[in-house]
Amino acid sequence: MLQLDQELKANEYPGRGIVIGRSADGKYAVTAYFIMGRSSNSRNRVFVTEGEGIRTEAFDPSKLEDPSLIIYAPVRVLKHDTIVTNGDQTDTVYDGLAAGKTFEQALRCRKFEPDAPNYTPRISGVMHIENGRYDYAMSVLKSDGGDPSCCCRYTFAYDAPAPGEGRFLHTYMHDGDPLPSFTGEPKKVGIAGEIDSFTELVWNSLNQDNKVSLFVRYIEIATGKYETRIVNKNR
């Protein structure tokens, strides 16, 4: 099991990342989502609350160059499901689940982002909490080694998350030009501490120049009640 802070500190540009797991005491379902940016357009963002979820907004609307791929709702809640993604596929998953589709089926109509030559992977997660039970799944939609003619689709499901453990999925293996897509399974990482200490650990471990915003949520498995933290570099 990897140490999340060390994984983040060792990678100058993981891009956007999703962590899902369970608190060490077993009481909470845990998720974190962060965004980073290299361009001024990507860095000109903040997270704001929207309903039970969040949305990205331009910090300075006058400097917004291109809203596509950077303005979206990363987190939405549908009854017992909390959806976390790195793009507008959040809405695709939400609509699919509402129509009775599975998480995997809902994403069948989507593929990686059209941002050649990077072809950024679409990474997604869904947490299901009901009647004191908790499970989650994660998805990666990516090009075939940079070949946009083929979309590789991977779904990973965890039906009995262990206390103190989580999975970490991010868009890029490291900085580069073009940016190399994430490979392999979601990384197994430790989940330690309560919400404030966990938020601090993730935020302080992200590259100072490239980090933009962070969302963290702890959901009490027994009741479904949750606490949320949002950190924005632009204030």
C-alpha positions as CSV (number, residue, x, y, z in Angstrom):
1,M,0.0,0.0,0.0
2,L,1.4,3.4,-1.1
3,Q,1.5,6.6,0.9
4,L,-0.7,9.1,-0.8
5,D,1.4,12.1,0.2
6,Q,4.5,10.6,-1.2
7,E,2.8,9.7,-4.4
8,L,1.7,13.3,-4.8
9,K,5.0,14.8,-3.8
10,A,6.9,12.6,-6.3
11,N,4.7,13.7,-9.2
12,E,5.0,17.4,-10.3
13,Y,1.9,17.1,-12.6
14,P,-0.5,14.2,-12.0
15,G,-3.2,16.4,-13.6
16,R,-6.6,15.7,-12.1
17,G,-7.0,13.0,-9.4
18,I,-9.6,11.1,-7.6
19,V,-9.2,9.3,-4.3
20,I,-11.9,7.0,-3.0
21,G,-11.7,4.8,0.1
22,R,-12.7,4.3,3.7
23,S,-11.5,6.0,6.9
24,A,-9.2,4.1,9.2
25,D,-12.0,3.8,11.8
26,G,-14.3,2.3,9.2
27,K,-17.0,4.9,9.8
28,Y,-16.7,7.0,6.8
29,A,-16.6,6.7,3.0
30,V,-13.9,9.1,1.8
31,T,-13.3,10.8,-1.4
32,A,-11.1,13.6,-2.7
33,Y,-10.9,15.3,-6.1
34,F,-8.2,17.8,-7.1
35,I,-7.4,19.7,-10.2
36,M,-4.1,21.2,-11.4
37,G,-3.2,23.4,-14.3
38,R,-0.2,24.4,-16.4
39,S,-1.9,27.1,-18.5
40,S,-3.3,30.4,-17.3
41,N,-6.8,29.2,-18.5
42,S,-6.6,26.0,-16.4
43,R,-5.3,27.8,-13.4
44,N,-8.0,30.5,-13.5
45,R,-10.5,28.2,-11.7
46,V,-12.2,27.6,-8.3
47,F,-14.5,25.0,-6.9
48,V,-17.9,26.2,-5.7
49,T,-20.8,24.3,-4.2
50,E,-23.8,23.4,-6.3
51,G,-26.6,21.5,-4.6
52,E,-25.0,18.5,-2.9
53,G,-22.1,18.6,-5.3
54,I,-19.6,21.1,-6.7
55,R,-18.9,23.0,-9.9
56,T,-15.8,24.6,-11.4
57,E,-16.0,28.3,-12.1
58,A,-13.6,30.9,-13.6
59,F,-12.0,32.8,-10.8
60,D,-11.7,35.9,-13.0
61,P,-14.4,35.6,-15.8
62,S,-12.6,38.3,-17.8
63,K,-9.6,36.0,-18.3
64,L,-11.6,32.9,-19.3
65,E,-10.3,31.8,-22.7
66,D,-12.0,28.5,-23.4
67,P,-14.6,27.0,-21.1
68,S,-14.6,23.6,-22.8
69,L,-13.0,20.8,-20.7
70,I,-12.4,23.0,-17.7
71,I,-15.9,24.2,-16.6
72,Y,-18.0,21.3,-15.4
73,A,-19.6,19.7,-12.3
74,P,-17.0,17.2,-10.9
75,V,-19.3,16.0,-8.1
76,R,-23.0,15.2,-8.1
77,V,-25.2,13.2,-5.8
78,L,-28.1,10.9,-6.9
79,K,-29.9,9.4,-3.9
80,H,-27.4,6.9,-2.5
81,D,-24.8,7.5,-5.1
82,T,-22.0,10.1,-5.0
83,I,-20.4,10.6,-8.5
84,V,-16.9,12.1,-8.9
85,T,-15.3,12.7,-12.3
86,N,-12.8,14.9,-14.1
87,G,-15.2,16.2,-16.7
88,D,-18.7,16.6,-17.9
89,Q,-19.2,12.9,-17.9
90,T,-20.4,13.5,-14.3
91,D,-23.7,14.4,-15.9
92,T,-23.5,11.4,-18.2
93,V,-23.2,9.0,-15.2
94,Y,-25.9,10.9,-13.3
95,D,-28.4,10.6,-16.2
96,G,-27.4,7.0,-16.8
97,L,-27.9,5.9,-13.2
98,A,-31.2,7.8,-13.1
99,A,-32.3,5.8,-16.1
100,G,-31.4,2.5,-14.6
101,K,-28.1,1.9,-16.3
102,T,-25.0,0.7,-14.5
103,F,-22.0,2.9,-14.0
104,E,-20.1,1.1,-16.8
105,Q,-23.1,1.2,-19.2
106,A,-23.6,4.9,-18.6
107,L,-20.0,5.6,-19.7
108,R,-20.2,3.6,-22.9
109,C,-21.2,6.6,-24.9
110,R,-18.1,8.6,-23.7
111,K,-14.4,8.4,-24.4
112,F,-11.2,10.3,-23.7
113,E,-11.0,14.1,-24.0
114,P,-10.5,15.5,-27.5
115,D,-7.4,17.5,-26.6
116,A,-4.8,16.1,-29.0
117,P,-2.0,15.2,-28.6
118,N,-2.6,14.5,-24.9
119,Y,-6.0,12.7,-25.3
120,T,-6.5,13.1,-21.6
121,P,-8.2,10.1,-19.9
122,R,-11.6,10.5,-18.5
123,I,-11.5,9.2,-14.9
124,S,-14.6,8.7,-12.9
125,G,-15.8,7.2,-9.7
126,V,-19.1,6.4,-8.0
127,M,-19.7,5.6,-4.3
128,H,-22.8,3.8,-3.2
129,I,-23.9,4.0,0.4
130,E,-27.2,2.4,1.5
131,N,-28.5,0.6,4.6
132,G,-25.1,0.8,6.3
133,R,-23.3,-0.7,3.4
134,Y,-20.7,0.9,1.1
135,D,-19.1,0.0,-2.2
136,Y,-17.5,1.9,-5.0
137,A,-16.3,1.7,-8.5
138,M,-13.8,3.6,-10.7
139,S,-13.4,4.0,-14.4
140,V,-10.7,5.0,-16.9
141,L,-11.4,5.9,-20.6
142,K,-8.2,6.4,-22.4
143,S,-6.6,6.3,-25.9
144,D,-4.7,3.2,-26.9
145,G,-1.2,4.4,-26.2
146,G,-1.9,7.8,-27.8
147,D,-3.8,6.3,-30.7
148,P,-7.2,8.1,-30.8
149,S,-8.8,5.5,-33.1
150,C,-9.3,3.2,-30.1
151,C,-10.8,3.9,-26.7
152,C,-9.7,1.6,-24.0
153,R,-12.3,1.2,-21.2
154,Y,-11.5,0.0,-17.8
155,T,-13.8,-0.4,-14.8
156,F,-12.6,-1.4,-11.3
157,A,-15.2,-2.3,-8.6
158,Y,-14.6,-2.6,-4.8
159,D,-17.5,-4.2,-3.0
160,A,-16.0,-4.3,0.5
161,P,-13.6,-1.4,1.0
162,A,-11.2,-2.1,4.0
163,P,-10.8,0.6,6.7
164,G,-7.8,2.8,6.1
165,E,-7.5,1.9,2.5
166,G,-8.4,3.7,-0.8
167,R,-7.6,3.8,-4.5
168,F,-6.0,6.7,-6.3
169,L,-6.6,7.5,-10.0
170,H,-5.1,10.4,-11.9
171,T,-4.9,11.5,-15.5
172,Y,-1.1,11.7,-16.1
173,M,1.8,9.6,-15.1
174,H,4.0,12.7,-14.9
175,D,4.6,16.0,-16.7
176,G,5.6,15.9,-20.3
177,D,4.7,17.0,-23.8
178,P,2.5,15.3,-24.8
179,L,1.3,14.3,-21.3
180,P,1.6,10.6,-20.7
181,S,-1.8,9.0,-19.7
182,F,-2.3,7.1,-16.5
183,T,-1.6,3.4,-16.8
184,G,-2.4,0.4,-14.7
185,E,-4.9,-0.2,-11.9
186,P,-5.9,2.6,-9.5
187,K,-3.2,2.8,-6.9
188,K,-3.8,1.4,-3.5
189,V,-3.1,4.1,-0.9
190,G,-3.6,4.6,2.8
191,I,-6.4,6.8,4.1
192,A,-5.6,8.3,7.5
193,G,-7.0,10.9,9.9
194,E,-10.2,12.9,10.1
195,I,-11.4,15.2,7.3
196,D,-9.3,18.2,8.2
197,S,-6.0,16.4,8.5
198,F,-6.7,14.4,5.4
199,T,-7.5,17.6,3.4
200,E,-4.4,19.2,4.7
201,L,-2.2,16.2,3.8
202,V,-3.5,16.1,0.2
203,W,-3.4,19.9,-0.4
204,N,0.1,20.3,1.0
205,S,1.4,17.4,-1.0
206,L,0.3,18.8,-4.4
207,N,2.9,20.8,-6.4
208,Q,2.7,24.4,-5.3
209,D,2.9,25.9,-8.8
210,N,0.4,23.6,-10.5
211,K,-2.3,22.9,-7.9
212,V,-5.6,24.7,-8.3
213,S,-8.4,23.3,-6.2
214,L,-9.3,20.4,-3.9
215,F,-12.6,18.8,-2.8
216,V,-12.8,16.4,0.1
217,R,-15.9,14.6,1.5
218,Y,-16.4,12.2,4.4
219,I,-19.7,10.4,4.3
220,E,-20.9,8.6,7.5
221,I,-21.7,5.1,6.3
222,A,-24.3,4.4,9.0
223,T,-26.4,7.6,8.3
224,G,-25.4,9.0,4.9
225,K,-24.6,12.4,6.5
226,Y,-21.5,14.1,5.1
227,E,-18.9,16.8,5.7
228,T,-17.2,18.6,2.9
229,R,-14.0,20.7,2.6
230,I,-13.1,22.8,-0.4
231,V,-9.7,24.5,-0.9
232,N,-9.0,26.9,-3.7
233,K,-5.6,28.4,-4.5
234,N,-7.4,31.4,-6.0
235,R,-9.3,33.1,-3.2
